[in-house]
Amino acid sequence: MTELMLRFDSNKPRKLKYNLEKARRAGASTLLTFGGAYSNHIRAVAAAGRAEGFKTIGVIRGEPHETLNDSLAFAVSQGMHLLYVDRETYRTKKSHNMRRFLESCFGDFYLIPEGGSNPAAVKGCAELPGDIAEPFDVICCPVGTGGTLAGIAAGLAPGQRAIGFAALKGGFLTKEVAELQRQTYQKVFDNWHIEDDFHFGGYAKVPPELDAFAAKLGDEHGFEADRIYVAKMLYGITQMIEAGRFAASARIVAVITTG
Ligand SMILES: Cc1ncc(COP(=O)(O)O)c(C=O)c1O
């Protein structure tokens, strides 16, 4: 019978590990990154900066709200300085002009992209499979910006496969993951793919069916699956098992990326 193992393993410290090392080696005292108002990544950078002695700046998509939501309140409590930019400007976050503008505001900084996905993050995530003691055939993770899947797949042993579950609609994430692998390893691995059918309408869309599924998981397994990433992946895996899409003998690991 198909075996499903849950692995609680936050992708955030893995994505930040080599970025922090690089920032330190470059002599940077400030980390700057981008994210939405509810970004887990913004929280993670704020906390890591505080713990590791970096100043942190979060460039936040959208207008400021009078009361900060929990994520942003946490980031500020860790000493992060927030800069809000409107959505149109935010879309230019990778541009040279944006970088120049940010440097004129804040001086030098080590830039971590939105979601933390860059080659340093990919290398950190590539260490995840090797830390799993139990033998497995397939490893599953949610996909937001792609760094986690790009790394996990690169860290697999021959014969193992990775499946990413897109948390966003649009079908563009395969390209993003491939590009991250190319930037990191100068090649694209062929041991992974992305399932695009379980995003439930797009990023942060949580219809009642998904909410009910996650609530049942919580009751049965005693953990709160986050609805944006983890619940969508687990729903997808469950559907695929029911549809017979895994070999009967498959040992599957699902990475619960919220830790
Ligand atoms: C809990 C959680 N799981 C998965 C992901 C997706 O990871 P990635 O952006 O590397 O695809 C994120 C976002 O970074 C996340 O916060």
The ligand as an SDF file (V2000), in Angstrom:
LIG
                    3D

 16 16  0  0  0  0  0  0  0  0999 V2000
    4.9880   27.5990    4.1770 C   0  0  0  0  0  0  0  0  0  0  0  0
    5.5200   27.7390    2.7930 C   0  0  0  0  0  0  0  0  0  0  0  0
    5.6060   26.6410    2.0380 N   0  0  0  0  0  0  0  0  0  0  0  0
    6.0660   26.6950    0.7850 C   0  0  0  0  0  0  0  0  0  0  0  0
    6.4630   27.8840    0.2010 C   0  0  0  0  0  0  0  0  0  0  0  0
    6.9230   27.8860   -1.2040 C   0  0  0  0  0  0  0  0  0  0  0  0
    8.2960   27.8330   -1.3120 O   0  0  0  0  0  0  0  0  0  0  0  0
    8.9990   28.3880   -2.6230 P   0  0  0  0  0  0  0  0  0  0  0  0
    8.7110   29.8650   -2.6210 O   0  0  0  0  0  0  0  0  0  0  0  0
   10.4230   28.0860   -2.4200 O   0  0  0  0  0  0  0  0  0  0  0  0
    8.4050   27.7180   -3.7830 O   0  0  0  0  0  0  0  0  0  0  0  0
    6.4010   29.0580    0.9600 C   0  0  0  0  0  0  0  0  0  0  0  0
    6.8150   30.3460    0.3980 C   0  0  0  0  0  0  0  0  0  0  0  0
    7.9750   30.6740    0.3490 O   0  0  0  0  0  0  0  0  0  0  0  0
    5.9180   28.9890    2.2830 C   0  0  0  0  0  0  0  0  0  0  0  0
    5.8390   30.0780    3.0540 O   0  0  0  0  0  0  0  0  0  0  0  0
  1  2  1  0
  2  3  1  0
  2 15  2  0
  3  4  2  0
  4  5  1  0
  5  6  1  0
  5 12  2  0
  6  7  1  0
  7  8  1  0
  8  9  2  0
  8 10  1  0
  8 11  1  0
 12 13  1  0
 12 15  1  0
 13 14  2  0
 15 16  1  0
M  END
$$$$
